């Protein structure tokens, strides 16, 4: 992919070099089969322990249990899923809340299926971000699907609505329409897919996608591998669970006397003054406001989360007010808060894509730097003991001219599709790394790495 006018081409080989400089253990995998790397991201997960960790993992296990029951598991199966997240503490969080057959999600799910199957693990835990809009770029996003070259409108929504509302918004009902926008004749892939999707209405598009993915997964994967998908609203309930307990770390240290929240924002501001600028943005502080089907940014001012004049919010940053607003779906967590309760506090490895590969380790730094060396000593020690708390796990498999609907029609069993890709060297399977090479922030990162302004010894990277 060429750079902008006057700039040299920024190549996949330079991205591989940058990734290897940041994560030296990647070096040994580039020429090995993709299966080896898929196995590694679910392997050798050491997490430190302390009372805060034990509390946070227990709460996360309760979320996993409820997600499993929602997916059709019985009580024993749900408890088994909850046990697995403590035994194999890894969460896939790369793809946004897409239909599983969308190329943006499909190949990442195959990658995770390879890794979990190689460990003979049953439960695939996946967080799909639902604060995104239906359209992320023209013809791209959860509201669209490429079906054999035809662009399909998944929910039959107007372009205006897709560009202004978010998947988590409770402004339904939503149902699957799969309306063609470019074809003059019925699309056979869309017609077949329509018979496999739930014939029902849902209060949010995110709920619809979870139900659809569950149906498609059960049809296409063996019973030995089960999908457990959750989103920002589920995480909101997890955060509320923390805040409803006055003894939890979030209640004691994040808000109130601990004031960790204010320190985190100051540290983020400082990051954005140096070579790490842009990786963690203060688009919203800890939470999004949710109104009329769309999210709105909030900013912490004198202990109160406030919105704009067009979206008036005023929510005190106290456990009681936050828990109530989360339960009432007035707030949803942002990515930093999501990472805090699903990864940093419980000690879970997050798998992510081109941006998350860097911003999640930086989030760990932000949290660690905000902790009090006396009051939070045990948590700091536990965080130091974590091994590879963040790994590249999204768009690791990215075939050229990808067409999931066509591939699955030809092969049928999705694990067989995954196995075929698993034999390719990682360097080949990852393709042109276009999401990295097209991103200006990675060009900047490459410059910082080659000039050694950023190294693995940088204090901000010590929590990777």
KESEBA-493321 format. One line per field, with one value per residue (C-alpha): residue in three letters; x, y, z. Coordinates in Angstrom, 2 decimals, decimal comma. Example, Ala and Ser with C-alpha at 12.3 -4.5 7.8 and 13.67 -1.06 7.14 Angstrom:
aa <- c(ala ser)
X <- c(12,30 13,67)
Y <- c(-4,50 -1,06)
Z <- c(7,80 7,14)
//
This chain:
aa <- c(unk unk unk unk unk unk unk unk unk unk unk unk unk unk unk unk unk unk unk unk unk unk unk unk unk unk unk unk unk unk unk unk unk unk unk unk unk unk unk unk unk unk unk unk unk unk unk unk unk unk unk unk unk unk unk unk unk unk unk unk unk unk unk unk unk unk unk unk unk unk unk unk unk unk unk unk unk unk unk unk unk unk unk unk unk unk unk unk unk unk unk unk unk unk unk unk unk unk unk unk unk unk unk unk unk unk unk unk unk unk unk unk unk unk unk unk unk unk unk unk unk unk unk unk unk unk unk unk unk unk unk unk unk unk unk unk unk unk unk unk unk unk unk unk unk unk unk unk unk unk unk unk unk unk unk unk unk unk unk unk unk unk unk unk unk unk unk unk unk unk unk unk unk unk unk unk unk unk unk unk unk unk unk unk unk unk unk unk unk unk unk unk unk unk unk unk unk unk unk unk unk unk unk unk unk unk unk unk unk unk unk unk unk unk unk unk unk unk unk unk unk unk unk unk unk unk unk unk unk unk unk unk unk unk unk unk unk unk unk unk unk unk unk unk unk unk unk unk unk unk unk unk unk unk unk unk unk unk unk unk unk unk unk unk unk unk unk unk unk unk unk unk unk unk unk unk unk unk unk unk unk unk unk unk unk unk unk unk unk unk unk unk unk unk unk unk unk unk unk unk unk unk unk unk unk unk unk unk unk unk unk unk unk unk unk unk unk unk unk unk unk unk unk unk unk unk unk unk unk unk unk unk unk unk unk unk unk unk unk unk unk unk unk unk unk unk unk unk unk unk unk unk unk unk unk unk unk unk unk unk unk unk unk unk unk unk unk unk unk unk unk unk unk unk unk unk unk unk unk unk unk unk unk unk unk unk unk unk unk unk unk unk unk unk unk unk unk unk unk unk unk unk unk unk unk unk unk unk unk unk unk unk unk unk unk unk unk unk unk unk unk unk unk unk unk unk unk unk unk unk unk unk unk unk unk unk unk unk unk unk unk unk unk unk unk unk unk unk unk unk unk unk unk unk unk unk unk unk unk unk unk unk unk unk)
X <- c(0,00 1,51 1,85 0,44 2,01 5,73 5,99 7,75 5,73 5,04 5,25 4,09 7,73 8,16 5,05 6,43 9,65 7,74 5,60 8,67 10,47 7,47 6,83 10,16 8,61 6,76 10,06 10,00 6,45 6,57 7,79 5,97 2,42 -0,41 -1,61 1,52 0,79 -2,92 -1,89 0,53 -2,01 -4,04 -0,96 1,39 -0,93 0,50 -1,45 -0,55 -2,87 -4,14 -7,43 -8,47 -7,70 -9,67 -12,67 -12,53 -12,15 -15,06 -17,29 -16,13 -16,89 -20,45 -20,76 -19,41 -21,89 -24,84 -23,63 -23,36 -26,90 -28,14 -26,42 -28,33 -25,95 -27,29 -26,05 -23,19 -22,00 -22,20 -20,08 -17,58 -17,33 -16,77 -13,99 -12,30 -11,84 -9,75 -7,83 -7,27 -7,63 -7,84 -10,53 -10,86 -11,83 -10,69 -13,71 -16,50 -20,03 -20,26 -22,16 -19,77 -19,70 -18,43 -14,77 -13,92 -14,88 -14,89 -11,16 -10,41 -12,99 -11,32 -7,97 -9,34 -11,06 -7,69 -6,04 -8,74 -9,16 -5,41 -5,77 -8,95 -10,87 -14,62 -15,56 -14,70 -15,16 -15,52 -16,26 -17,79 -17,78 -21,30 -20,75 -19,83 -22,18 -23,76 -21,54 -17,83 -16,83 -18,78 -20,27 -18,39 -19,53 -21,91 -24,88 -23,40 -22,35 -20,47 -22,22 -20,25 -19,58 -23,08 -23,49 -26,23 -28,01 -28,18 -31,08 -32,66 -31,95 -31,59 -28,05 -28,90 -29,95 -26,92 -24,62 -26,19 -27,09 -25,07 -25,54 -26,11 -28,92 -32,31 -34,31 -35,55 -37,14 -34,48 -34,76 -32,66 -33,68 -30,54 -31,68 -29,53 -28,28 -26,23 -27,68 -30,47 -31,23 -31,62 -28,29 -28,02 -25,63 -27,93 -30,96 -29,31 -28,04 -31,51 -32,86 -30,19 -30,72 -33,31 -36,75 -37,45 -37,23 -34,74 -34,58 -31,03 -29,01 -26,32 -28,81 -29,77 -26,14 -25,46 -28,48 -27,50 -23,91 -25,05 -27,24 -24,54 -21,89 -24,01 -24,68 -21,07 -18,81 -18,69 -20,28 -16,78 -16,32 -18,98 -19,26 -19,91 -20,37 -21,03 -20,87 -20,60 -24,02 -23,07 -19,83 -21,91 -23,72 -20,33 -19,14 -22,40 -21,82 -18,46 -19,94 -22,84 -20,30 -18,79 -15,78 -14,82 -11,70 -13,77 -15,89 -12,95 -10,11 -11,43 -13,88 -14,00 -10,87 -8,75 -9,25 -7,60 -9,99 -8,68 -5,07 -5,75 -7,02 -3,95 -1,67 -3,54 -3,08 0,65 0,88 -0,63 2,19 4,90 5,71 2,67 0,29 -2,96 -3,01 -5,40 -7,70 -9,94 -12,90 -15,02 -14,05 -14,66 -18,28 -20,48 -23,88 -26,64 -29,63 -32,05 -30,07 -26,73 -23,75 -22,53 -19,17 -18,93 -16,16 -15,27 -15,48 -15,21 -16,31 -19,28 -19,64 -21,10 -22,30 -22,74 -25,56 -27,16 -26,84 -27,21 -25,80 -24,84 -23,91 -21,74 -18,77 -19,94 -20,59 -24,31 -24,95 -22,77 -24,33 -27,85 -27,09 -25,47 -28,42 -30,83 -28,82 -28,04 -24,32 -22,15 -18,44 -15,77 -12,84 -10,65 -13,36 -14,06 -10,38 -10,25 -13,00 -12,46 -8,65 -6,56 -8,25 -8,98 -5,72 -7,11 -5,09 -6,82 -6,44 -6,86 -6,00 -3,75 -4,63 -5,38 -1,99 -0,53 -3,31 -4,12 -0,56 -0,70 -4,00 -2,25 0,45 -2,18 -3,83 -0,54 0,78 -2,43 -2,23 -1,10 2,13 0,88 -2,83 -2,54 0,78 -0,65 -2,44 0,72 2,70 0,08 0,11 3,91 3,57 1,22 2,72 1,87 -1,35 -1,99 -1,32 -2,01 -5,02 -7,27 -6,70 -3,84 -5,48 -6,41 -6,67 -6,64 -10,04 -11,70 -15,23 -16,47 -19,89 -18,29 -15,62 -18,09 -20,40 -17,54 -16,09 -19,05 -17,38 -15,79 -13,14 -11,93 -11,59 -9,60 -7,37 -6,40 -5,33 -3,56 -0,94 0,14 3,13 2,02 3,68 1,59 -1,65 -1,44 -1,45 -0,57 -1,24 -3,27 -4,93 -1,46 0,12 -2,86 -2,85 -0,72 -0,17 1,73 3,99 4,75 5,31 7,74 9,73 9,80 10,92 13,68 14,98 14,70 12,55 10,29 11,77 10,64 12,48 10,29 8,48 5,12 5,72 6,81 3,21 2,84)
Y <- c(0,00 3,33 6,20 9,68 11,92 12,29 9,55 6,22 3,02 1,62 -2,14 -5,30 -6,20 -2,95 -3,76 -7,23 -5,55 -3,11 -5,84 -7,94 -5,00 -4,48 -8,20 -10,04 -13,50 -13,00 -13,48 -17,27 -17,54 -15,69 -18,74 -21,33 -22,59 -20,31 -23,13 -22,75 -19,09 -19,76 -22,37 -19,90 -17,12 -19,54 -21,03 -20,13 -17,58 -16,77 -14,27 -12,80 -13,26 -11,02 -10,36 -7,72 -10,20 -12,96 -10,68 -9,47 -12,95 -14,18 -11,43 -12,13 -15,82 -14,92 -12,96 -15,92 -18,22 -15,97 -15,59 -19,38 -19,87 -17,25 -19,24 -22,39 -24,09 -25,92 -25,09 -27,63 -26,46 -22,82 -23,55 -25,37 -22,26 -20,12 -22,46 -22,27 -18,49 -18,96 -21,95 -20,38 -16,65 -15,43 -13,25 -12,50 -8,84 -7,94 -8,03 -5,56 -6,95 -8,24 -11,17 -14,07 -14,54 -11,02 -11,10 -8,61 -11,23 -14,63 -15,23 -14,06 -16,52 -19,27 -18,27 -18,50 -21,79 -23,17 -22,15 -23,41 -26,69 -27,31 -27,12 -29,22 -26,42 -26,17 -22,53 -19,66 -16,40 -13,34 -9,70 -7,88 -4,10 -2,77 0,95 1,17 2,50 0,31 2,01 2,41 3,48 3,51 0,04 -1,31 -2,02 -4,32 -3,02 -4,28 -7,67 -8,56 -11,60 -12,84 -9,31 -7,98 -5,44 -6,52 -4,25 -6,56 -4,89 -3,02 0,36 3,72 5,01 7,98 5,76 3,51 6,50 8,01 5,14 2,52 -1,22 -1,08 1,48 0,28 1,88 -1,28 -3,51 -4,92 -7,91 -9,41 -8,22 -8,90 -6,39 -6,26 -2,80 -3,53 -6,72 -6,85 -10,51 -12,40 -13,24 -16,99 -16,56 -14,04 -16,23 -19,23 -17,15 -15,74 -19,24 -19,75 -16,50 -16,08 -15,09 -12,75 -9,13 -7,78 -4,61 -3,86 -4,79 -6,10 -8,60 -9,67 -10,27 -12,33 -14,54 -14,89 -15,78 -18,38 -20,03 -19,96 -21,28 -24,22 -25,17 -24,93 -25,98 -29,25 -29,44 -29,68 -25,93 -23,51 -19,76 -17,41 -13,85 -10,75 -6,99 -3,58 -3,76 -7,04 -5,43 -2,55 -4,99 -6,35 -2,83 -2,19 -5,39 -3,99 -0,63 -2,20 -3,73 -1,04 -3,30 -3,77 -2,07 0,07 1,38 1,99 3,10 4,08 6,58 8,23 8,52 6,49 8,98 6,60 7,77 11,35 10,14 7,87 10,81 12,89 10,03 9,67 13,41 13,02 10,06 12,22 14,74 12,26 9,45 7,43 10,19 9,04 5,47 6,23 9,14 10,94 10,74 9,99 9,54 5,97 5,79 6,74 8,28 6,41 8,34 7,74 4,82 6,61 7,04 10,48 11,43 12,35 14,15 14,13 17,60 18,15 14,60 14,65 13,03 15,71 15,75 18,56 21,08 18,83 15,75 16,98 14,42 15,03 11,85 12,03 9,67 7,76 4,02 4,50 6,85 4,88 1,51 2,89 4,57 1,40 -0,77 1,72 1,69 5,39 4,58 2,01 1,46 2,73 0,52 1,52 0,58 -2,62 -3,55 -2,70 -5,15 -7,93 -7,95 -5,69 -6,35 -10,10 -10,81 -11,91 -11,87 -9,79 -10,63 -7,69 -6,07 -3,38 -0,63 -2,78 -4,46 -1,18 0,58 -2,30 -2,50 1,29 0,98 -1,38 1,26 3,95 1,83 0,78 4,35 5,54 3,04 3,99 2,17 1,61 0,88 -1,01 -2,79 -6,31 -5,44 -3,86 -6,98 -9,20 -7,09 -7,39 -11,17 -11,29 -12,87 -11,35 -9,76 -8,47 -10,32 -9,76 -11,94 -10,12 -10,01 -12,43 -14,52 -12,27 -14,00 -11,97 -11,73 -13,27 -14,61 -16,50 -17,34 -18,91 -20,75 -22,24 -23,33 -25,21 -26,80 -26,84 -27,59 -24,36 -26,09 -27,75 -24,28 -23,20 -26,27 -25,58 -22,04 -23,34 -24,99 -21,69 -19,82 -16,91 -14,45 -15,78 -16,12 -12,51 -11,23 -7,65 -6,34 -3,61 -2,42 -1,63 -0,17 2,10 3,53 6,70 5,96 2,80 4,78 7,02 3,99 2,50 5,73 5,80 2,16 2,47 5,64 3,88 6,64 3,72 0,38 -2,62 -1,00 2,12 2,49 2,71 -0,68 -2,58 -3,74 -5,37)
Z <- c(0,00 -1,00 1,41 0,86 -1,80 -1,27 1,36 0,81 0,82 4,29 3,99 5,72 6,39 8,33 10,37 11,14 12,24 14,46 16,01 16,70 18,32 20,61 21,17 20,66 21,11 17,81 15,97 16,33 14,95 11,61 9,65 11,74 11,06 12,12 14,37 16,50 17,16 17,76 20,34 21,97 22,57 24,73 26,39 29,25 30,86 34,26 36,34 39,69 42,65 45,43 47,19 44,62 41,84 43,53 43,93 40,32 38,79 40,90 39,54 35,98 36,46 37,43 34,18 32,20 33,94 33,03 29,42 29,14 30,44 27,97 25,22 26,19 28,62 31,65 35,16 35,15 31,73 32,81 35,87 33,64 31,44 34,53 35,66 32,27 32,43 35,58 34,16 30,72 31,41 27,81 26,21 22,50 22,19 18,68 16,34 16,95 17,17 13,59 12,18 12,45 8,66 8,06 6,96 9,72 12,29 10,60 10,26 13,78 15,11 13,06 14,58 18,13 17,30 16,19 19,42 21,76 19,89 20,10 23,89 23,82 25,52 25,13 25,68 23,36 25,26 23,03 23,83 20,84 21,16 20,51 21,02 17,32 14,65 11,97 9,38 10,19 6,66 3,36 2,86 5,88 9,40 11,30 9,30 6,01 4,64 1,47 0,02 -2,97 -4,19 -3,48 -0,68 1,72 4,22 7,25 9,08 6,18 7,80 6,09 5,62 7,82 10,70 10,27 10,45 13,56 15,90 17,76 18,02 21,78 21,49 22,74 19,94 18,23 17,31 14,99 12,70 9,94 6,48 4,37 1,76 -1,41 -2,36 -5,47 -6,96 -9,53 -8,81 -5,51 -3,92 -3,24 -0,30 1,36 0,70 2,35 5,25 5,83 6,50 9,18 11,09 13,87 12,62 15,52 16,63 19,16 21,30 20,11 17,06 19,42 20,87 17,35 16,38 19,50 18,75 15,09 15,87 18,38 15,73 13,05 15,44 16,59 12,98 11,84 14,72 16,69 20,13 21,59 20,97 22,20 21,61 24,54 23,30 25,37 24,83 26,47 28,12 29,79 30,94 32,27 34,54 35,66 36,51 38,38 40,35 41,48 42,44 44,37 46,77 49,03 49,67 46,00 44,62 42,25 45,12 47,47 45,22 41,76 43,25 46,65 48,78 46,36 43,52 41,05 38,32 38,37 38,36 35,37 33,34 34,21 33,15 29,84 29,23 29,88 27,48 24,75 25,12 24,09 21,62 22,75 21,69 20,11 21,39 24,26 23,53 25,97 23,62 26,67 30,32 31,54 30,31 27,38 27,89 26,07 24,72 21,85 20,47 20,31 22,58 23,63 25,16 28,83 30,66 34,33 35,83 39,60 40,32 37,93 34,49 32,25 28,65 26,15 25,79 23,17 25,41 28,99 31,43 35,04 36,90 40,03 39,96 43,03 43,31 43,94 41,00 38,59 39,47 39,10 35,76 34,40 35,44 33,86 30,60 30,83 30,80 29,05 29,84 27,48 26,46 29,41 31,90 29,95 30,11 33,81 34,87 32,30 32,13 34,38 37,73 37,22 35,35 31,98 28,74 26,06 22,37 20,03 16,73 15,30 17,80 20,85 20,57 21,84 23,73 26,07 27,50 27,84 29,72 32,13 32,56 33,19 35,88 37,49 37,55 39,20 42,06 45,54 46,44 50,00 49,64 46,32 46,83 46,47 43,21 41,80 42,68 41,04 37,86 37,66 37,71 34,69 31,57 28,18 29,38 25,87 22,61 18,94 18,20 15,70 11,93 12,46 9,75 6,84 3,45 0,26 -1,46 1,59 1,12 4,20 2,74 -0,32 1,67 4,12 1,31 -0,36 2,79 5,17 8,50 9,74 11,81 8,60 7,04 10,09 9,96 6,35 7,21 10,30 8,11 6,54 8,00 10,16 7,78 4,88 6,86 8,06 4,48 3,66 7,21 5,58 8,78 10,12 6,99 6,29 9,81 10,24 13,92 12,99 10,66 13,64 15,88 13,36 13,42 17,22 17,35 14,76 16,43 19,81 21,21 22,16 23,25 25,25 28,17 28,04 31,39 29,62 27,97 31,08 31,64 28,20)
//
